[in-house]
Amino acid sequence: MDIDLSQSWIIGDGLTDVKAGKGAGTRTILLGRMKCELCHLMDEEDTHPDLVASSLLEAAWQVGGVLSPMSVVREHAALNSQYRTSDIEQG
């Protein structure tokens, strides 16, 4: 198999996953929320993920390079609000 590791991702919920990904030459996503203890540990171990996601679904959206579902919902709501406002102003 000819896999380009520089274009691959390791997604995990711990720093060991991030270390494994970095060691393999992949990009990394840490699942979870950033907490002070985790930030200090990342600094101590000089291991930082490329991205942080709160869920596997969010990580998949980030890897795909598209807007997250909530961004799409917010944009849709803003557009609908704009159209409704303009309709009222003209009507």
N, C-alpha and C positions, 0 to 999 in steps of 0.2 A: 504494500500500500504506500502511496505517495501522499502523505499528509503534510501540509504546510502548517507547522505548529505556530508560526507567527500570526496566522489567520484563524487560529483555533482558540476556544475558550474553556477554562475550567471554572465551574460554578460550584461553590461549596459554602458551608455554614461555619467554617472555622479557619483559623490562621494556618493550620497544617495543610488545608486545601489550597490556600493562597500560595504557600511556600512550594507545594508540589507543582502548581501551575507555573509559577515563576521559574522553578528549576527546570521544567520541561520547555520553557520558552513560549508559553501561551499567555494570552491575556486572561485576567481573572476578575470574577465578580464574587463578592462576599455577600451572602444572604444574611439579613438581620438588620439591626439598628446599631448605629455607632454609639458607643457608650464611652465614658471617660476611661474606664479600666482598659477597654479594648484599644483605644487610641494610644494609651501609654504602652501597652504590650506591643502594638505594631511598631512604635518608635524604638522600643528596646530591642526587638528582634529584626528591625529594619526590613519589615515586610508590610507592604501596602497593596491593597487590591486596586485594580484599574477602575472599578466601579463598585458601588454598594447598592443592593436592591432589597426591598422589604419582603419580596416573595419570588418564587421561581417564575411566576407569570411575568412579573415586572422585569426580571432578568432576561427572559426571552424577548420581551419587547425591546430592551436595550440592545441586545445582541443583533436583533433584526434591523436596528437603526431606524425604527419608526417611532412615532409618538406613542406615549403610554395611553392606555384606555382613558384615564382621567383627563389627560390633556385634550384628547379628542372630544370628550364630553363637555369640558369647559369651553373649547373653541366653538362647538356646535351651539351651546347655550348663548355665547356672546353673539354669534351670527344671528340667531333667532331673535335675540333682544334688539339687535340693530335693525333688523327688518321690521319688527313690530313697531319700533319707535318711528322709523321713517314712514311706515304705512299710516300711523296715527297723525303725523305731521302733515302729510299730504291729504289725508281723508277728511 
